[in-house]
C-alpha cells in the first residue's frame, strides 16, 4: 500500500511539472531563471543575490510637481539653429510661463544680438557659465537643439542627477536626438504633461589616481561620461602598452593604438567604428573595444555593468598614454597612474519620441543605414534561366544544339 501511494504521488508531481509553463513576458530583460535544477540542484540563497530591476519598457516620465525651470542648450556656430532657438525660448516664456536658462556664450552670439525677436525676451533669460556656476537642483527640464553633441554637453554639465532631456534633431547625425522641430509646441506640451517614455542611458564613472597624489589630500579627477572613455598612445610613434584589470584581476595587456571603454549608448559611436557590436542603451553592460590591436585574436568584449575596470600604463611600456572623456578633458597618463571605470548610479533620462525600441532602430536605419542594401530580385518564370527543365541532361542539350546548328 505504501509503495502504491508513493508511485501515485510521484505520478502527480510529474504531471504538475509538465503542466507548468514558463511564459516569456514582454520585457527587455531576460526572463528570471528558475532557481531549481533537476530534482535536487538549486541556487544557494544569500542576501547578495536579491536584486530588483525595473522593466525598461515600463519606464515612463512623471512629474511629482510641475516643472518651472528649463535649460535650453543649442548648437554653437550654426545659423540654422538660431530661429528655432528664438521660437522655442519665446514660446516657453510667454506661453508656458517657465524660467529659461541658457549659457552665457549664447547671449554673446552676434547673430542673436541682431535678431529683433530675441531682443524682446533677452532680459528675461537666466544665464550660467560652464565650470563656474552650479546648476544642481536649479533645472527641472532640459531641451537640446542640435546634434548628439548637445546631449553629451548636457551630461557634462550635470555630474550627478540629470533632469529629463528632450533632444530635437537640428544637427548633422542626430542618433541621440529623436524629435523633429516642426510641431515642437505639441511635443513639448505632451512631455510637460507627463506623456512620454524614457530611456535611462547609463554613464561611466571615471576616476584618475595619480602616482604622486596617492598620499596627498588633493581629490582625484572624477568625471561621468555618456559615450566612452578612450585611452590611446597620443603623439607617440610606439604602440600603447596598457594593462587591463577587472575586479582586481589582470585580464589582458593591450598592445595597439589604444582602448575604448564605452556605455551601450556609446557603442554606436567610436566603438562601432573600431569594430564593436551595437548594444541597446537599456542593456546593463560595459563594452571594451581595442583600437587597432596588434593581434588577430583581440576582439571586443562585453562585461557586466557592475564590474570595476582598472586601466594602467604597463611598467615596461615605451611611452605614456593619453585619456579623453567623451572627447573632452584630454590628459596624459604616466607610469604608475591608474584609471578606474565603473557604471555610475546617475543615468541620463532621455525622453523618447515613440518608445525605446522604435527610437533606437529608427536611428540605426536613418543615421547609420544599418543593413541597407538593394533587394534581391525574385526569379522570373519567363527568364532564360528557367527555359531548361530539371529533367534535361547534358546529352539532350548537346543533341538540341547539334540540330540547331
C-alpha positions as CSV (number, residue, x, y, z in Angstrom):
1,X,0.0,0.0,0.0
2,X,2.9,2.4,0.9
3,X,4.6,1.6,-2.4
4,X,1.4,2.3,-4.4
5,X,0.9,5.6,-2.6
6,X,4.5,6.7,-3.4
7,X,4.0,5.8,-7.1
8,X,0.7,7.7,-7.2
9,X,2.4,10.8,-5.6
10,X,5.3,10.6,-8.0
11,X,2.9,10.5,-10.9
12,X,1.1,13.6,-9.7
13,X,4.3,15.5,-9.2
14,X,5.5,14.6,-12.7
15,X,2.2,15.8,-14.2
16,X,2.3,19.0,-12.3
17,X,5.8,19.7,-13.6
18,X,4.8,19.0,-17.1
19,X,1.8,21.3,-16.8
20,X,3.9,24.2,-15.5
21,X,4.5,26.6,-18.4
22,X,7.1,29.4,-18.1
23,X,5.7,32.2,-20.2
24,X,8.0,34.9,-21.7
25,X,6.9,38.3,-20.6
26,X,7.1,41.4,-22.8
27,X,10.2,42.7,-21.2
28,X,13.6,44.0,-22.4
29,X,15.1,42.0,-19.5
30,X,15.8,38.3,-19.8
31,X,13.3,36.0,-18.1
32,X,14.2,35.3,-14.5
33,X,15.8,31.9,-14.3
34,X,14.1,29.0,-12.4
35,X,16.3,28.6,-9.3
36,X,15.9,24.8,-9.3
37,X,17.9,22.5,-11.5
38,X,16.5,19.0,-11.8
39,X,15.1,17.1,-8.7
40,X,18.0,18.1,-6.4
41,X,20.0,21.1,-7.5
42,X,19.2,24.7,-6.8
43,X,20.9,28.1,-6.3
44,X,22.1,28.7,-2.8
45,X,20.1,31.6,-1.3
46,X,22.0,34.6,0.1
47,X,21.3,38.2,0.6
48,X,23.6,39.4,-2.3
49,X,21.5,37.6,-5.0
50,X,18.3,39.5,-4.3
51,X,18.2,42.5,-6.8
52,X,15.3,44.4,-8.3
53,X,15.4,45.5,-11.9
54,X,12.6,47.6,-13.4
55,X,11.4,46.6,-16.8
56,X,12.8,49.2,-19.2
57,X,9.7,49.1,-21.3
58,X,7.6,50.4,-18.3
59,X,9.8,53.4,-17.7
60,X,7.6,56.5,-18.2
61,X,8.2,60.1,-17.2
62,X,6.2,61.6,-14.4
63,X,6.4,64.9,-12.6
64,X,5.6,64.9,-8.8
65,X,5.4,68.7,-9.2
66,X,5.0,70.9,-12.3
67,X,8.4,71.8,-13.9
68,X,9.2,75.5,-13.6
69,X,12.7,75.9,-14.9
70,X,14.1,74.7,-18.2
71,X,17.7,74.7,-19.6
72,X,17.9,75.2,-23.4
73,X,21.1,74.0,-25.0
74,X,21.7,75.0,-28.6
75,X,24.4,74.0,-31.1
76,X,27.0,76.7,-31.4
77,X,28.1,78.4,-34.6
78,X,25.1,77.1,-36.6
79,X,22.9,79.7,-38.3
80,X,20.1,77.2,-38.9
81,X,19.5,76.7,-35.2
82,X,19.0,80.4,-34.4
83,X,15.4,80.8,-35.5
84,X,14.2,77.6,-33.9
85,X,16.0,78.6,-30.7
86,X,14.3,82.0,-30.6
87,X,10.9,80.4,-31.3
88,X,11.3,77.9,-28.6
89,X,12.5,80.3,-25.9
90,X,9.8,82.8,-26.7
91,X,7.1,80.2,-26.5
92,X,8.4,78.8,-23.2
93,X,8.5,82.2,-21.6
94,X,5.2,83.6,-23.0
95,X,3.0,80.5,-23.2
96,X,4.3,78.2,-20.6
97,X,5.5,80.8,-18.1
98,X,8.7,79.0,-17.5
99,X,12.1,80.3,-16.3
100,X,14.6,79.7,-19.1
101,X,18.3,79.2,-18.6
102,X,20.9,79.5,-21.3
103,X,24.7,79.5,-21.4
104,X,26.3,83.0,-21.2
105,X,28.1,82.4,-24.6
106,X,24.7,82.2,-26.2
107,X,23.9,85.7,-25.1
108,X,27.2,86.9,-26.7
109,X,26.3,85.5,-30.1
110,X,26.5,88.4,-32.6
111,X,23.9,86.8,-34.9
112,X,21.4,86.6,-32.0
113,X,22.1,90.2,-30.9
114,X,20.8,91.4,-34.3
115,X,17.6,89.4,-34.0
116,X,14.7,91.7,-33.1
117,X,12.5,88.9,-31.6
118,X,15.4,87.8,-29.4
119,X,15.8,91.4,-28.1
120,X,12.3,91.3,-26.7
121,X,13.0,88.3,-24.5
122,X,16.7,88.7,-23.8
123,X,16.3,90.3,-20.4
124,X,14.0,87.5,-19.2
125,X,16.7,84.8,-19.7
126,X,18.8,83.4,-16.9
127,X,22.4,82.7,-17.7
128,X,25.2,80.5,-16.4
129,X,28.9,79.9,-17.2
130,X,30.2,76.4,-17.6
131,X,32.7,75.5,-14.9
132,X,31.8,78.4,-12.7
133,X,28.0,78.2,-11.9
134,X,26.5,75.1,-10.3
135,X,23.2,74.1,-11.9
136,X,22.4,71.3,-9.4
137,X,18.8,71.5,-8.1
138,X,18.1,74.5,-10.3
139,X,16.9,72.9,-13.5
140,X,13.7,70.8,-13.8
141,X,13.9,70.1,-17.6
142,X,16.4,70.2,-20.4
143,X,15.8,70.8,-24.1
144,X,18.6,70.3,-26.6
145,X,18.6,71.9,-30.1
146,X,21.3,70.5,-32.4
147,X,23.1,67.2,-32.8
148,X,24.4,64.5,-30.4
149,X,27.0,66.8,-29.0
150,X,24.3,68.9,-27.3
151,X,23.2,65.8,-25.3
152,X,26.8,65.0,-24.4
153,X,27.2,68.6,-23.2
154,X,24.1,68.2,-21.0
155,X,25.6,65.1,-19.5
156,X,28.8,67.0,-18.8
157,X,27.0,69.9,-17.1
158,X,25.3,67.5,-14.6
159,X,27.8,65.3,-12.9
160,X,25.2,63.9,-10.6
161,X,21.4,63.7,-11.0
162,X,20.3,64.8,-14.5
163,X,16.9,66.3,-15.3
164,X,14.9,64.7,-18.1
165,X,16.4,65.6,-21.5
166,X,14.3,66.2,-24.7
167,X,16.6,66.4,-27.8
168,X,15.5,67.9,-31.1
169,X,17.3,66.9,-34.3
170,X,18.8,70.1,-35.8
171,X,22.4,68.8,-36.2
172,X,24.3,66.5,-38.5
173,X,23.9,62.9,-37.4
174,X,21.1,63.0,-34.8
175,X,21.4,59.5,-33.4
176,X,20.5,60.6,-29.9
177,X,18.0,63.3,-31.0
178,X,14.7,61.7,-31.9
179,X,12.4,64.7,-32.0
180,X,11.7,66.8,-35.1
181,X,11.2,70.6,-34.5
182,X,8.2,71.1,-36.9
183,X,5.5,70.7,-34.2
184,X,7.6,71.4,-31.1
185,X,4.7,73.1,-29.2
186,X,2.6,69.9,-29.2
187,X,5.6,67.6,-28.4
188,X,6.9,69.8,-25.5
189,X,3.4,70.1,-24.1
190,X,3.0,66.3,-24.0
191,X,6.2,65.9,-22.2
192,X,5.4,68.6,-19.6
193,X,2.1,66.8,-19.0
194,X,4.0,63.6,-18.4
195,X,3.1,61.7,-21.6
196,X,6.4,60.3,-22.6
197,X,8.6,57.2,-22.4
198,X,12.1,57.3,-21.0
199,X,15.4,55.6,-21.9
200,X,17.8,55.6,-19.0
201,X,21.2,55.9,-20.6
202,X,23.9,54.6,-18.2
203,X,27.0,56.6,-17.7
204,X,30.6,55.6,-16.6
205,X,32.2,57.0,-13.5
206,X,35.9,57.6,-14.4
207,X,38.5,58.3,-11.7
208,X,42.1,59.0,-12.3
209,X,44.5,58.4,-9.4
210,X,48.0,59.8,-9.9
211,X,51.0,58.1,-8.5
212,X,52.2,61.2,-6.7
213,X,48.7,62.0,-5.4
214,X,48.0,58.7,-3.6
215,X,49.5,60.2,-0.4
216,X,48.3,63.8,-0.9
217,X,45.0,65.3,0.1
218,X,44.2,66.6,-3.5
219,X,41.0,64.9,-4.8
220,X,41.5,62.8,-7.9
221,X,40.0,63.5,-11.3
222,X,36.4,62.3,-11.2
223,X,34.2,62.5,-14.3
224,X,31.0,61.0,-15.7
225,X,30.8,60.1,-19.4
226,X,27.8,59.2,-21.5
227,X,29.6,57.7,-24.6
228,X,33.1,56.5,-23.8
229,X,36.5,57.0,-22.2
230,X,39.4,56.5,-24.6
231,X,43.0,55.6,-23.7
232,X,45.4,56.0,-26.7
233,X,49.1,56.4,-27.5
234,X,48.7,60.1,-28.2
235,X,51.5,61.6,-30.4
236,X,53.9,58.7,-29.6
237,X,55.0,56.5,-32.6
238,X,55.2,53.5,-30.3
239,X,52.4,51.0,-29.6
240,X,50.3,51.6,-26.5
241,X,51.0,49.0,-23.8
242,X,48.1,49.1,-21.4
243,X,47.2,46.7,-18.6
244,X,43.5,46.0,-18.1
245,X,42.2,44.7,-14.8
246,X,38.6,43.6,-14.0
247,X,37.6,43.5,-10.3
248,X,41.3,43.4,-9.4
249,X,42.2,40.5,-11.7
250,X,44.5,41.1,-14.6
251,X,42.6,40.3,-17.8
252,X,45.0,41.3,-20.6
253,X,47.6,43.8,-21.9
254,X,46.5,45.9,-24.8
255,X,49.1,46.4,-27.5
256,X,47.9,48.7,-30.2
257,X,46.7,52.2,-30.7
258,X,44.6,52.2,-27.6
259,X,41.4,51.1,-25.8
260,X,37.8,52.2,-25.8
261,X,35.6,51.7,-22.7
262,X,32.0,52.6,-23.7
263,X,28.5,52.5,-22.4
264,X,25.7,50.9,-24.5
265,X,24.9,54.4,-25.7
266,X,28.5,54.9,-26.8
267,X,28.6,51.5,-28.6
268,X,27.2,53.2,-31.7
269,X,29.8,56.0,-31.6
270,X,33.6,55.5,-31.6
271,X,33.3,51.8,-30.6
272,X,31.3,50.8,-33.6
273,X,33.8,52.5,-35.9
274,X,36.5,50.3,-34.2
275,X,34.6,47.1,-35.0
276,X,32.4,46.7,-31.9
277,X,28.8,45.5,-31.8
278,X,25.9,47.8,-31.2
279,X,24.1,47.4,-27.8
280,X,20.7,48.8,-27.0
281,X,21.0,51.5,-24.3
282,X,18.8,49.7,-21.9
283,X,21.2,46.7,-21.7
284,X,23.2,46.9,-18.4
285,X,26.7,46.4,-19.7
286,X,30.2,47.9,-20.4
287,X,31.9,47.4,-23.7
288,X,35.7,47.1,-24.0
289,X,37.0,47.6,-27.6
290,X,40.7,47.7,-28.7
291,X,41.8,50.3,-31.2
292,X,43.8,48.7,-34.0
293,X,45.2,45.9,-31.8
294,X,48.5,44.3,-33.0
295,X,46.8,40.9,-32.6
296,X,44.5,38.9,-34.9
297,X,42.5,37.5,-31.9
298,X,41.8,40.5,-29.8
299,X,38.0,41.0,-30.3
300,X,35.7,43.5,-28.4
301,X,34.2,42.1,-25.3
302,X,31.1,43.0,-23.2
303,X,31.3,42.8,-19.4
304,X,28.5,43.1,-16.8
305,X,27.7,46.7,-15.7
306,X,28.5,46.0,-12.1
307,X,32.2,45.3,-12.5
308,X,35.1,47.7,-11.9
309,X,37.7,48.2,-14.6
310,X,41.2,49.5,-13.9
311,X,43.5,50.7,-16.7
312,X,47.2,51.3,-16.2
313,X,50.2,52.0,-18.3
314,X,52.3,48.8,-18.3
315,X,55.6,49.2,-16.4
316,X,57.6,48.1,-19.4
317,X,55.7,50.5,-21.8
318,X,58.0,52.6,-24.0
319,X,55.7,55.6,-23.8
320,X,52.9,57.1,-21.7
321,X,49.2,57.1,-22.7
322,X,46.5,59.8,-23.1
323,X,42.9,59.6,-21.9
324,X,39.8,61.6,-23.0
325,X,36.3,61.6,-21.7
326,X,33.5,62.0,-24.3
327,X,36.1,63.7,-26.5
328,X,36.9,66.3,-23.7
329,X,39.4,66.9,-20.8
330,X,42.2,65.1,-22.6
331,X,45.2,64.5,-20.3
332,X,48.2,62.3,-20.0
333,X,48.5,59.0,-18.1
334,X,52.0,58.4,-16.7
335,X,53.6,55.3,-15.4
336,X,52.1,54.5,-12.0
337,X,48.8,56.3,-12.7
338,X,45.6,54.4,-12.9
339,X,42.1,54.9,-14.4
340,X,39.2,53.3,-12.7
341,X,35.9,52.9,-14.6
342,X,32.6,51.8,-13.1
343,X,28.9,52.3,-14.0
344,X,27.5,55.4,-12.4
345,X,24.3,55.5,-10.4
346,X,23.3,58.6,-12.2
347,X,22.0,57.8,-15.7
348,X,20.8,60.3,-18.3
349,X,17.0,60.1,-18.6
350,X,16.5,60.6,-22.3
351,X,12.9,61.2,-23.4
352,X,11.7,59.0,-26.3
353,X,9.8,60.3,-29.3
354,X,8.0,57.0,-29.7
355,X,9.4,54.2,-27.4
356,X,12.7,52.7,-26.6
357,X,12.7,50.1,-29.4
358,X,11.3,52.2,-32.2
359,X,13.6,55.2,-31.5
360,X,16.7,53.0,-31.4
361,X,16.0,51.1,-34.6
362,X,14.9,54.2,-36.4
363,X,18.2,55.8,-35.5
364,X,20.1,52.7,-36.8
365,X,18.2,52.9,-40.1
366,X,18.2,56.6,-40.7
367,X,21.6,57.6,-39.3
368,X,23.8,54.6,-39.8
369,X,21.9,53.0,-42.7
370,X,22.0,49.7,-40.8
371,X,21.5,46.7,-43.1
372,X,20.7,48.8,-46.1
373,X,21.2,47.1,-49.5
374,X,19.4,46.5,-52.7
375,X,16.7,43.9,-52.6
376,X,17.4,40.6,-54.2
377,X,15.3,40.1,-57.4
378,X,12.9,37.2,-57.5
379,X,13.2,34.5,-60.1
380,X,11.2,35.3,-63.2
381,X,9.5,32.3,-64.7
382,X,9.9,33.7,-68.2
383,X,13.7,34.3,-67.9
384,X,16.2,32.3,-69.8
385,X,17.3,30.6,-66.6
386,X,14.1,28.6,-66.4
387,X,13.9,27.5,-70.1
388,X,15.5,24.2,-69.3
389,X,13.7,21.8,-67.0
390,X,15.3,19.9,-64.2
391,X,14.9,16.7,-66.3
392,X,17.2,18.0,-69.1
393,X,20.5,16.2,-69.4
394,X,23.8,17.4,-70.9
395,X,23.4,14.8,-73.8
396,X,19.9,16.1,-74.7
397,X,21.1,19.7,-74.6
398,X,24.1,18.8,-76.8
399,X,21.7,17.0,-79.2
400,X,19.5,20.0,-79.4
401,X,22.5,22.3,-80.1
402,X,23.6,19.9,-82.9
403,X,20.2,20.1,-84.6
404,X,20.1,23.8,-84.4
405,X,23.5,24.1,-86.0
